[in-house]
Structure formats: C-alpha cells, structure tokens
Amino acid sequence: MRALVVVGLLAILALVFVVVAVVRDSQGNAGTAAGCPDGWPLADVALRETKDVKINVLNATDEVGRAGSVADDFRNRKFQVKKVGNAPKGVDDVAVLRYGPKGVGSAHLLRAYFLNNAELNYDAKRTDDTVDVVLGSAFQQLATTTEVNQSLGDLGSPVAPPGSCPAPVKK
C-alpha cells in the first residue's frame, strides 16, 4: 500500500514539474520571427513551385551558349528566367546558387535540380527574391522530374541560413 502512495506522489510531483516548465518556457518564440534577434533578416523558407521561382542563369565555363541552353531548359520547366549571361570564369563545381533571404525556399528547390551538388552562396544583404544560377565546369545536365522529387525528399524542408530567422508563413 505504501508503494502505491509513493508512486502516486511521484506522479503528481512530475505532473506539477511539467506544467511549471511549460508555463515558464522562455523559448516559446525560438525559431520564429518573434524570437529573432535585432538586425537578423527574415528568411522566406517556403518551398516554391517552379512557376514562382525567379532565376538568372550565368555561364562560368568556357563553353559558349551554355547559359542559354540551360535557361531554355529551366523555362520548359516553368521557371521565370529573368537574365541569361556570362559570369567570371573559374567555377569548378556543378553550379553555384547565389541568393538572399527572400530566395531561401527557391534556392532549396533549385538544389534538387542539381541533385544537391550545387554550392550555396547566401548573401544576407541581398534584397530580391531572384536566385543566380552560376553554371560551373562540372555541370552536365539538370535532373529529371523523378530525380528532383527524390532529391527534395532527401533534402527535407528548407531552413533559415545561419544569421537569419524563418519568416512567418503567409496564408
């Protein structure tokens, strides 16, 4: 009988402790815009549909016309291609994605088109929602729809880059 009384008292104490911890939680806004330190940009971490993604396609290889052909491929996949041109040479990677806080979700989607082999180049001071896609010498081709879907599953949800906070979700 005494064992049941002790177990009952322990259960009540544990319940009280949990309630007090939840009520006094000071990290209730952690990971949201409300808990964001002053001066940190709000990152748009919503995963976009291709029709809502704005990109600039830049060629950083010696192959003439590569940016134009890849831009056409992106247009066929319903991306909004804003600019096509050349970038300074010297990108050995598959691609470099340059973006700011408003382009985090878009860059996440674009990573899947390069099977997570694109280097990410986040600039907290950038104010537009366009992503610069800089094609490197290791680039072969964009991923197929099936490969993109598998890559998105592997990548998970977009997250705010270091030094930024996730923006509130627009409804």
N, C-alpha and C positions, 0 to 999 in steps of 0.2 A: 504494500500500500504506500509506504514511504517513497518508493522508487517512482510511482506514478505522480506523486505530488512534486517531487524534484523535477521530473521530466516536464510536467505542466508548467512549473515556474520558469524553467529554462526556455520553453517555447514562448511564454508571454514576454520574457525579457528580450528574446531575439526579435519578436514582432515589434516591440517598442523601439528597439535599436534601429531596425529597418525603417520604420516610419519617421523617426527623428532624422536619419541620414538622408532620406528622400526630401523631407521638408527643408532641411538646411543646405541642400546641394547648391553650391555656388557656381557650378559649371553647367547650369541649365541652358545657357546660350552658347556653349562651346560648339564650334563647327558651324555656326550660323552667322549671318551678317550682324546680328545684335551683339554678339560676343567678339566682334572684330576689333583689333587694336586700331587706334587712330592712325590714319595715313596709309593703311593697307588697302589695296584695291579689291573690289568685289569681282570675283571671277565667275563668269557665266558657265556653269558646269552642266548645263542641259545638253543632252545629246541631240544633235540637229539631224533633220532629214536632208538629203543631198540638195534638194531644191532651195534650201535656206542657207546653204554654205557658200560664202564668197571667197574666191581664191585668186591669187596671182600666180602664174606659172612662169618660173625663171629657169633658164638653162645655164648650168655652171660646168658644162662639159665642152669638149672640142667638136662634138657632133652638131653640125648646122641643122637647124629646124626641129630639134628635139622638143623644145618647149611648145611649139605649135602643134605637133602631132599629139603630145600628151594632153595639151589643153583641149584639143578636139575630143579625145577620149573622155576627159572629165565632162565636157559639155554633153556628150552622148549619155552620160550617167546622171545628167540633170543638175550638175553643179553650176553655180554662177561664176563664170570665168571673167574677171574684170580686166586683167592685164596679162600680156604674154611678152616675154623679152629675155634678155640675157642678164646673167649675174656675173660677178667676178669669178673667174675660174678657180679651181683648187678644191672642190668638194669631192672627197674620195668616197664618201658614204653613198648609200642608195639615194637619200634625199634629206633635206633639212626643212623642217616646218617652223616658220617664224610667225609668232602670234602674240597678242596681248591678252589682257583679262577678259575681253569680250569674245575672244576666239578660242577659249579653252575647250568647249564642247565640240566645236568644229574641228580643231586640231586632233582631238581624240578620235573622231570619226575618220579623218584623213590618215591617221596612223595605221588604221586597219587596211587601207588601200595599199600600204607599203608593208603589210604583214609585220608591223611593229619594228621595222628595220630603219625607220626614219629618225634622224636625230631631232630632238625637240629644242627649240630656241625661244624661250619665253622672255618677253620684254614687258615688265610691269608698267612702263611709261607709255606703251602703245595704246592709243585711244580708239582705234577702229576695230571692227569685227571681222576683218579680212585676214586670211592666212596666206602667207607667202610659201609656195611650194617650190623649193630650190632643188632641181634635179642634179644628182651627182653622178660621177663616172661609174658607180656600181649599179645604177638603175637599169633594170631590164624591161619590166612592164608592170602595169597596175594589176592588182589581184582581181580574180574573178569574183562574182557575187557570192558564191559559196565560200570562197576563201575569206572574203571580207566579213561575212557573218560569223565564221568560225573565229576569226581574229578578234572581232568585237566581243565574243563570248569569253575569249582568253583574257582580253584587256580589262573586262569588268566595266564599272561605271567611271565616268570622268571625275577627277578630283582636282581641287584647287591647288595650284602650284605653291611651293613654299613662299611665304611672304605675302600671301593673298588669302582671302576668305571666300567661301562659296556665297554667291548672290542668292537672294530669296527667289524661290521658284515662281515664275509668272503663271497665273491661272487664266 
